[in-house]
């Protein structure tokens, strides 16, 4: 069953971004919303998109991802050692830990880290507009 709430919200996001609402854009935004914490790459998004609409090509996915990223509707992550990964921009702010052995992307949030970053920026005379924090690690055995 299609998530109509998500689709409606995604249409509003496209409208707010000044993007024409196309079926491809809606399909891709819906996929990213449903993927939640999965951070799929373009090939994974394409595989899911084809299940919904077999006419969507990988080139279309790349083109659509670029437009959505430029509009701020999605976030692109260039994690080390892998393809670009994407997530819906309406996710609550969080940081990422990347497992170097499996490539798994784990989300976390720390109020302490957020506070320390604010403190450092203020000390340097800045206010933070946005930030990204990536930890790369191996699971302790
Ligand atoms: Zn994330």
Boltz pocket constraint, residues with backbone or C-beta under 6 A from the ligand:
constraints:
  - pocket:
      binder: B
      contacts: [[A, 36], [A, 37], [A, 39], [A, 87], [A, 91], [A, 94], [A, 95], [A, 96], [A, 107]]
      max_distance: 6.0
